[in-house]
Amino acid sequence: MNDHTHGHGHENTTVYSAYVPDHDHAHDDEALSPIEENPIWQQDNVTLHSVGIDIGSSGTQVVFSRLHLRRIGESLTTRYIVIRRETTYRSPVALTPYASAEHIDAEALGSIIDRAYEEADVRAADVDTGVVILTGEALRRRNAEAIATVLAERGGELVNATAGHNMEAMLAAYGSGAAKASHDTGRRILNIDIGGGTTKLAVLDGGRVTATAAVHVGGRLLVVDEHDRIVRLDPAGQRHAARAGYSWELGDLARPEELEKVAETMADALVATLTTAPLPRDVARLYLTEPLADTGPVDGVMFSGGVAEYVYGRESRRFGDLGRPLGQALRRRVDSGTLPFPLLPPGECIRATALGASEYSVQLSGNTGCITDPDALLPRRNVQVVRPDHTLGETVDAAAVATAIRRHLVALDADRTDADVALALSWHGLPSYERILAFARGIRDGLADRIARGRPVYVMLDGDVAMTLGRLLREELAVTGELLVIDGISLRDFDYIDIGRIRFPSNTVPVTIKSLVFHEEPRPDRPTDA
């Protein structure tokens, strides 16, 4: 580990002092060295400094955090987990600057980021890890990718995650606290995250996201100046205005009462996406993803995003957009029962996404992996982890494994990219030939499109079957491309990993994990009150 990985602070630590005759020993009145200076303690405790930069359709913000990690021992691996997170600085929420309708103002955005670093008294070299997230309509701007690169150069050694609509819906569900609320209470919760350009929908059951979607409803699709002249009118905002009876163009006059009518129409449309079947054609067109699957019984609804500040009455100012009237219109529909779900207390609203900073963790693989060409496959940096939700039965169903993989690649917007992905899977049960062969067949079929394009296959397992699985993929199932299968590794969605070179003589592979940490996110492998 580098010097910067030695940490501070420790919980539940006891220091024992023994008396040994004829040897120097510590007296009760002598000062003991701080536990943080103990080399053994330093090996097991790590403090990292992280940053989360959220570039949204309407708002830009920066959050700095201090993460305390502790090493835990597991059956085939030793990993560090976050046991405590301290937010050290939250920047004011600044309006995302645009040079034109299609371009984010890179210089102005850079100034916002620089100012946050200055006010937090943080240098880029001080940041160990972090994430830049471009969300909502900001992703549609022509220079979005260039903006992410500029911010990475300014911000330090960051993971650049360009979140698609489904992924952003999941981020919001965790960042808002809805996942923790669902986990702690067992309730089925609908999280509605309303930003400047889009609304993200997520259904949570027992703390897990079971369905996601996004619709084209947002608080800054239309903006007026102090004279009520329209200075920003996105195509979606123009369509919403038309549905309310207004044929507006840039420069037209839009009075407050007219904006409220547009907001009422938008609120009705959003409610219809959640309560009406079949959907009216004009409402169905608002979906940016596949429509939200049948939500089933919903025990409560939680709002997040900037518009949620108005839903919960925590903000009253106007910013020349649709945010306030839209939030207030939705609150009226909740109170009247038109949106027929009980309103849950607020968690994080406007800061839900920005509070996803980056978690740092290191794992070491087992020594029985399958790596066809170490020089070609290793090292790899910033590989996105895809972890399908599938539990193996006593008989492994290859088709079910393949379907779970394909669906999850789509859900995380990883199906349309040639970038490397790490497929994380759990293995349980007897390691019989029949079960492992069916498991291998499911992996091959689930990754068939990537394999056909000649992309390497990276598979991370938490069970000890990597060598056998790799040999079956290569020798019996004719996966001829480069292949890396390692075990003893526990990963989750939203992780980004660096995979190091093989270490000798142990024949292990170090995996550095940089995953999104959500405020009070429930995780089975860590304290939820960290």
PALUMMAR-365778 format. One line per 4 residues: their letters; for each residue y, z, x of C-alpha. Coordinates in pm, 1 decimal. Each point is the difference from the previous one (the first is absolute). Layout:
N
A = Y:Z:X  ... .
//
This chain:
530
MNDH = 0.0:0.0:0.0  357.4:-60.1:114.9  237.9:287.6:67.0  177.3:-54.4:-330.1 .
THGH = -314.6:83.0:-190.7  5.5:369.4:90.2  113.1:197.3:-300.4  162.4:317.7:-123.0 .
GHEN = -89.9:265.6:-253.3  -339.8:123.4:-103.3  -148.1:166.7:-304.6  -273.1:264.7:-21.1 .
TTVY = -23.6:34.7:378.3  -127.9:325.1:153.9  43.2:80.6:369.6  -262.0:236.0:144.8 .
SAYV = 58.0:208.7:314.8  -295.3:161.1:175.0  -10.1:278.9:258.1  -198.3:-87.6:312.7 .
PDHD = -44.1:277.4:264.6  131.5:-67.2:349.0  185.2:-311.3:-115.7  360.6:-66.1:-84.0 .
HAHD = 55.6:15.8:-372.1  277.8:-11.4:-254.1  149.3:328.2:-118.0  115.0:46.4:-357.1 .
DEAL = 361.2:21.1:109.7  -15.7:-326.3:194.4  130.4:-314.7:-166.0  -269.9:-253.0:-76.7 .
SPIE = 70.1:-367.2:60.0  80.4:-196.6:-316.5  -311.0:-145.7:-158.3  165.3:-342.5:16.2 .
ENPI = -30.1:12.5:380.5  -374.2:54.6:-9.8  -165.4:-323.9:123.7  -295.4:45.0:-234.8 .
WQQD = 233.6:39.7:-297.3  196.5:-306.0:109.4  -314.1:-212.5:-3.8  -60.8:86.7:-364.3 .
NVTL = 356.7:-13.0:-132.9  239.7:-292.2:-4.1  357.0:-37.4:-118.4  129.8:-348.9:-71.8 .
HSVG = 338.3:-125.6:-112.2  -8.1:-272.9:-262.8  241.1:-216.4:-195.3  -26.7:-172.0:-336.8 .
IDIG = 241.4:-285.6:-72.6  3.4:-130.9:-357.2  184.6:-326.5:-65.8  -0.9:-45.5:-375.4 .
SSGT = 162.5:-240.7:-240.6  290.9:233.9:-55.6  -22.7:289.5:244.5  -66.0:53.6:368.2 .
QVVF = -88.5:340.2:142.1  -141.9:161.9:310.1  -209.9:316.3:19.6  -98.5:180.2:320.0 .
SRLH = -293.9:240.8:3.2  -179.5:228.5:239.9  -379.1:-6.3:-34.9  -228.8:276.6:124.3 .
LRRI = -355.8:-119.8:52.3  -308.6:201.8:82.1  -329.7:-121.5:134.4  -304.5:64.3:-214.9 .
GESL = -367.0:-37.2:91.7  -226.1:-215.0:-214.7  -359.3:-108.1:33.8  56.4:-320.5:193.1 .
TTRY = 369.2:5.8:79.7  296.0:214.1:92.4  322.1:-88.3:-175.6  351.5:130.9:-39.4 .
IVIR = 133.0:61.9:-349.7  347.7:82.9:-122.4  11.1:364.8:-105.4  375.8:32.1:-37.7 .
RETT = 290.2:-235.1:-50.0  366.8:90.2:31.1  270.4:-240.0:-109.8  271.5:37.6:260.9 .
YRSP = 256.1:-249.3:-132.3  57.0:-208.3:-311.8  269.2:-263.8:15.1  228.5:-65.4:-293.7 .
VALT = -126.4:-282.6:-219.6  209.9:-303.8:90.9  18.9:-319.3:-202.4  -213.3:-267.3:163.9 .
PYAS = 252.9:-249.7:137.5  -31.3:-369.0:-84.5  180.8:-282.4:176.4  -89.1:-232.2:-287.2 .
AEHI = -238.2:-15.5:-293.2  -282.5:-103.1:233.8  80.7:186.7:320.7  13.4:366.3:92.8 .
DAEA = 296.6:75.2:227.2  -183.3:81.6:323.0  305.7:128.0:185.5  107.2:232.3:-280.7 .
LGSI = -356.3:122.9:-48.1  -30.1:69.1:370.8  318.4:205.5:-14.6  -147.3:213.5:-279.9 .
IDRA = -310.2:68.2:209.0  201.8:70.0:315.7  219.7:245.3:-188.9  -307.3:185.6:-129.2 .
YEEA = -138.7:36.5:352.5  338.3:121.5:124.6  44.9:255.2:-277.5  -355.4:125.2:46.8 .
DVRA = 59.5:19.0:377.4  -313.4:-205.9:61.3  -51.7:-270.8:259.5  -248.3:-280.6:-49.4 .
ADVD = -190.9:131.1:301.7  -42.5:334.1:-180.4  -194.7:-159.3:-287.6  -374.6:7.9:49.9 .
TGVV = -96.6:-192.3:-310.4  136.6:-124.8:-329.1  7.4:-270.8:-261.6  242.5:-259.5:-130.9 .
ILTG = -58.8:-87.6:-364.1  166.8:-292.9:-173.2  -51.7:33.1:-371.8  80.3:-165.2:-330.2 .
EALR = 247.6:-286.0:2.7  82.8:63.2:366.3  -334.0:-164.4:82.0  116.9:-321.6:-164.9 .
RRNA = 297.9:-50.5:229.0  -42.9:-283.1:244.2  69.3:213.0:306.6  -215.2:298.7:-102.8 .
EAIA = -246.0:-45.6:287.2  281.9:-32.7:252.6  157.8:315.8:-138.4  -323.9:193.2:49.0 .
TVLA = -15.1:-117.4:361.2  359.9:101.9:68.4  -58.9:344.4:-146.0  -313.7:47.7:207.8 .
ERGG = 195.1:-83.0:314.0  271.4:246.5:-95.4  -225.4:274.2:-128.6  -267.1:37.3:265.4 .
ELVN = -371.8:-74.2:7.0  -48.8:-42.7:-375.1  -265.8:-128.4:-231.7  154.1:-279.2:-206.3 .
ATAG = -154.3:9.5:-347.7  125.3:-266.2:-238.7  -121.4:142.5:-329.5  -103.8:-231.6:-278.2 .
HNME = 46.1:96.2:-363.7  -340.7:165.6:-45.7  26.0:190.9:324.5  352.9:111.8:-81.3 .
AMLA = -121.5:130.4:-335.7  -254.2:214.7:183.4  260.1:116.6:253.1  230.7:109.4:-280.3 .
AYGS = -280.8:181.6:-180.9  -75.1:210.0:306.2  357.7:41.1:119.0  124.2:118.4:-339.3 .
GAAK = -251.0:282.4:-18.5  -186.4:-154.6:-293.1  -323.6:-16.7:199.3  18.5:367.0:88.8 .
ASHD = 82.3:95.6:-358.4  -299.3:-201.7:-123.0  -223.3:149.0:268.6  104.2:359.1:-65.2 .
TGRR = -19.6:-16.8:-380.9  -269.9:-261.8:-54.4  235.9:-186.2:-231.2  23.8:-374.0:-42.0 .
ILNI = 357.3:-85.0:96.4  203.7:-318.2:-25.8  260.9:-32.8:277.3  291.7:-235.1:-75.5 .
DIGG = 207.1:-77.4:308.7  319.7:-189.0:-85.3  198.2:-138.6:289.9  280.4:-247.9:26.8 .
GTTK = -205.1:-312.6:-66.1  -347.5:96.0:-115.0  -193.5:267.3:-185.7  -331.7:110.6:145.0 .
LAVL = -270.1:144.0:-224.6  -290.9:214.7:115.2  -266.8:188.9:-192.3  -144.3:306.8:171.4 .
DGGR = -316.4:179.4:-98.1  -98.6:317.2:182.0  243.6:-82.2:278.4  -126.9:-354.7:58.2 .
VTAT = 185.8:-319.5:-81.0  -217.5:-195.5:-242.1  233.5:-284.0:-104.5  328.7:-149.2:119.7 .
AAVH = 241.1:-269.2:-113.1  364.7:-104.1:28.9  250.5:-147.3:-243.5  338.3:-164.0:50.7 .
VGGR = 215.5:282.8:-132.9  254.0:168.3:227.8  334.0:173.0:12.0  188.5:-245.3:223.2 .
LLVV = -106.9:-337.0:-130.5  357.1:-23.9:-126.2  309.0:156.3:162.4  365.9:-2.0:-100.2 .
DEHD = 311.6:94.2:196.6  272.2:245.0:-100.5  148.3:-267.4:-227.7  -331.6:-56.2:-183.7 .
RIVR = -48.0:-339.5:165.4  -357.6:-94.4:87.8  -34.8:-8.4:378.5  -380.4:-4.0:19.5 .
LDPA = -233.1:-163.6:-247.4  -362.3:-44.9:99.5  -199.8:-257.4:-198.8  -196.1:281.7:-164.0 .
GQRH = 324.4:173.5:-92.3  124.5:-323.2:-154.2  -317.2:-24.9:-209.3  32.6:359.7:-118.6 .
AARA = 360.3:-68.2:-99.8  -111.0:-312.0:-189.4  -259.6:204.7:-190.3  288.6:228.0:-104.1 .
GYSW = 203.8:-301.5:-114.9  227.3:-59.4:300.4  20.1:-323.2:201.6  168.4:146.0:306.5 .
ELGD = 81.5:-159.9:333.4  149.3:147.5:316.4  362.9:90.7:-57.5  -37.2:50.7:-374.8 .
LARP = 124.3:315.7:-167.8  -269.1:253.9:-94.5  140.7:304.7:-176.2  -173.5:342.0:11.1 .
EELE = -117.5:-22.0:-361.0  -151.3:-342.1:73.8  -181.7:133.8:306.3  -137.6:277.9:-217.8 .
KVAE = -136.6:-257.3:-243.3  -173.1:-182.0:286.5  -141.9:332.0:122.0  -130.7:78.3:-349.5 .
TMAD = -176.0:-336.7:-6.3  -149.9:65.4:345.1  -120.6:344.7:-106.9  -167.3:-146.0:-309.1 .
ALVA = -170.1:-261.6:215.8  -128.5:260.2:244.5  -134.4:215.7:-282.1  -167.3:-307.6:-148.8 .
TLTT = -187.0:-67.7:325.8  -157.0:344.8:-37.4  -61.0:23.0:-372.7  -39.8:-347.1:-150.3 .
APLP = -311.2:-217.9:-11.5  -4.6:-289.2:13.2  325.7:-29.3:189.2  275.5:-221.3:-139.9 .
RDVA = 38.6:-308.2:217.7  348.3:88.6:124.3  -115.7:349.7:96.9  -314.7:-126.5:171.0 .
RLYL = 218.8:-218.5:221.4  163.2:310.7:143.3  -318.3:93.1:186.0  10.3:-70.7:374.3 .
TEPL = -368.6:87.9:29.8  -296.2:-8.7:-231.0  80.4:210.7:-308.8  -79.9:368.2:21.7 .
ADTG = -358.4:63.3:-95.2  -69.2:207.2:-310.3  157.0:334.0:82.8  -230.0:192.5:-229.7 .
PVDG = 119.1:344.1:-106.6  309.6:106.7:196.3  71.3:372.5:25.5  351.7:-40.9:134.7 .
VMFS = 253.8:-234.3:152.9  202.9:53.8:315.7  295.7:-211.6:106.3  110.9:-72.3:355.9 .
GGVA = 236.5:-239.0:173.4  378.3:-9.5:-26.0  8.2:-47.9:-376.9  -211.2:313.9:-41.6 .
EYVY = 303.1:204.7:104.7  154.7:-99.9:-334.9  -321.9:46.8:-197.4  -6.9:363.4:111.0 .
GRES = 376.6:46.9:-26.0  42.8:77.1:368.3  264.1:-271.9:48.1  289.0:-98.7:-226.3 .
RRFG = 216.4:-230.4:210.7  21.2:-372.9:-67.3  -42.1:-249.7:281.6  93.4:-317.4:-184.5 .
DLGR = -360.0:-82.5:-82.4  -264.0:58.1:-267.1  -142.0:315.1:154.0  169.3:262.5:-217.2 .
PLGQ = -32.4:-173.7:-338.8  -361.1:-98.9:76.3  -100.8:351.8:102.1  169.5:155.0:-302.6 .
ALRR = -155.2:-257.5:-233.7  -346.5:79.6:132.8  57.7:372.7:-40.7  90.5:-53.9:-365.2 .
RVDS = -324.6:-190.6:-50.6  -199.8:280.1:157.4  174.8:263.1:-213.1  -50.0:-200.5:-320.2 .
GTLP = -366.7:-70.0:70.6  48.6:-377.3:26.1  -145.9:39.8:346.8  -283.4:222.6:-121.4 .
FPLL = -73.2:204.7:312.8  120.6:353.2:77.7  270.8:2.0:267.2  -107.9:192.2:310.4 .
PPGE = 242.1:185.6:227.0  158.8:-211.3:272.7  -131.4:-16.1:352.4  171.8:-217.5:254.6 .
CIRA = 208.5:-267.5:-171.1  220.3:-223.0:211.6  -158.0:121.1:325.9  -364.0:-39.8:-102.0 .
TALG = -69.9:-299.1:224.8  216.8:106.0:294.4  -185.0:331.0:24.6  -305.0:-198.8:111.4 .
ASEY = 37.9:45.1:371.5  -277.1:-74.9:242.2  -293.2:220.9:83.4  -148.3:-4.6:345.8 .
SVQL = -365.8:68.4:62.7  -258.5:-78.8:262.5  -372.3:-34.5:-55.4  -278.4:-87.4:236.7 .
SGNT = -284.3:-217.4:-121.0  -365.9:76.3:32.8  -181.4:-153.0:296.2  -226.2:-230.7:-201.9 .
GCIT = 235.6:-277.7:-104.1  -34.0:-376.3:0.5  276.0:-193.1:178.6  -86.2:-362.9:68.7 .
DPDA = 281.5:-77.9:246.5  206.4:301.5:111.5  247.9:-215.9:192.4  74.6:-216.4:-305.4 .
LLPR = 6.3:281.2:-255.5  168.5:283.4:189.1  255.8:138.8:13.0  159.9:-62.5:-341.9 .
RNVQ = 323.7:148.8:-133.0  130.2:64.4:-348.8  -309.4:-108.7:-194.0  21.9:71.7:-373.2 .
VVRP = -282.3:208.7:-144.3  -163.0:-108.0:-325.8  -226.7:260.5:-158.9  -173.0:-112.4:-322.2 .
DHTL = -89.3:264.5:-255.2  -378.2:-31.6:-13.1  -276.3:258.8:14.2  -344.7:-101.8:118.2 .
GETV = -292.4:83.4:-224.4  -359.8:64.2:94.6  -44.1:-375.5:-29.3  286.7:-191.3:158.2 .
DAAA = 140.3:-274.8:-223.6  124.1:-275.9:232.4  192.1:-178.8:-277.4  182.1:320.6:-96.6 .
VATA = 97.4:62.2:363.7  132.9:-355.7:30.8  196.3:23.7:-326.1  159.1:330.6:104.5 .
IRRH = 109.9:-151.5:332.2  146.4:-315.4:-155.8  187.6:191.7:-269.6  148.9:242.8:248.1 .
LVAL = 118.8:-275.2:232.2  191.4:-139.2:-297.9  135.3:341.8:-103.0  145.1:60.7:345.9 .
DADR = 134.1:-356.4:28.9  -227.6:-56.1:298.9  -185.9:-297.5:-146.9  266.1:-260.0:81.4 .
TDAD = 56.3:79.7:364.8  -172.1:-94.2:323.6  103.7:328.4:159.5  -287.9:219.5:113.4 .
VALA = -114.9:271.2:-240.0  -232.7:292.3:63.0  -253.2:44.3:-280.0  -64.7:374.0:-37.6 .
LSWH = -320.1:96.9:-182.1  -206.3:310.7:-62.1  -370.4:12.6:66.9  -217.4:257.2:-177.2 .
GLPS = -371.4:36.9:-43.1  -311.0:-108.4:186.0  56.2:-264.1:271.8  -293.5:-213.2:-113.8 .
YERI = -18.1:-368.6:87.1  25.5:-105.3:-364.5  312.5:207.5:-68.8  182.0:-102.5:317.3 .
LAFA = -87.7:-368.0:-49.3  140.1:5.3:-355.1  309.4:179.9:131.0  43.0:-266.8:268.3 .
RGIR = -41.3:-279.8:-254.0  272.3:153.3:-217.6  236.5:19.0:297.4  -71.8:-359.8:98.5 .
DGLA = 56.6:-129.1:-352.7  309.4:214.0:-58.8  159.2:-135.4:318.7  -130.8:-354.0:-47.6 .
DRIA = 344.3:-161.0:-15.9  115.2:170.3:319.7  -326.2:-81.9:178.3  29.4:-365.9:-105.0 .
RGRP = 349.4:-12.6:153.0  -138.7:124.7:329.6  166.4:340.6:-17.6  -168.6:285.3:190.5 .
VYVM = -169.7:270.3:-205.6  100.4:362.6:58.5  -211.8:259.6:-181.8  57.8:376.8:31.4 .
LDGD = -269.2:235.3:-131.8  -10.9:375.9:-42.5  -380.1:3.7:25.1  -225.0:-67.8:298.6 .
VAMT = -137.1:-350.3:-71.1  242.6:-227.8:187.7  -241.7:-147.9:252.6  -263.0:-88.2:-260.1 .
LGRL = 259.3:-136.7:-242.1  156.0:-216.1:270.2  -333.7:-143.3:107.9  -93.1:-85.9:-357.9 .
LREE = 334.2:-173.7:-57.9  -44.7:-202.4:317.9  -371.6:-71.2:20.2  -118.3:-12.0:-361.7 .
LAVT = 312.1:-90.9:-197.6  143.8:-253.8:247.2  349.1:145.5:40.9  75.1:-198.5:314.1 .
GELL = 364.6:94.9:50.7  116.8:294.5:204.7  -118.6:329.7:-141.0  95.3:363.6:56.6 .
VIDG = -187.7:272.9:-187.0  54.6:362.1:102.5  -89.7:329.4:-164.2  116.7:359.7:-1.0 .
ISLR = 341.2:-112.4:-127.0  162.4:124.6:-321.9  283.1:-216.1:-133.4  190.5:-49.4:-324.1 .
DFDY = 222.5:-254.4:-168.4  349.8:-23.2:149.4  -133.1:77.7:347.3  105.7:-230.0:280.9 .
IDIG = -207.6:32.1:312.9  4.8:-87.8:367.3  -347.0:-62.1:141.9  -31.2:66.0:373.2 .
RIRF = -238.1:-133.0:262.8  -351.4:135.0:42.3  -5.6:324.6:196.0  -270.3:48.4:261.5 .
PSNT = -236.9:167.4:57.1  6.5:125.1:-362.4  6.1:-352.5:-152.6  245.7:122.9:-261.0 .
VPVT = 309.2:-168.3:-142.1  325.2:190.3:-56.2  168.3:-71.9:-332.4  362.9:102.2:-43.6 .
IKSL = 84.8:45.3:-366.9  351.9:-51.7:-132.1  -20.2:60.9:-371.1  258.5:58.1:-268.7 .
VFHE = 60.5:367.8:-66.2  115.8:78.2:-353.9  183.4:309.3:-107.3  -266.3:251.0:-107.9 .
EPRP = -263.7:-270.4:-25.9  -338.0:139.9:-106.2  -266.8:-73.9:258.0  -345.7:146.7:13.2 .
DRPT = 4.1:26.9:380.4  322.0:195.5:33.4  185.1:294.1:-151.7  200.2:-117.8:-299.8 .
DA = 268.5:259.9:60.7  81.7:-120.5:350.6 .
//
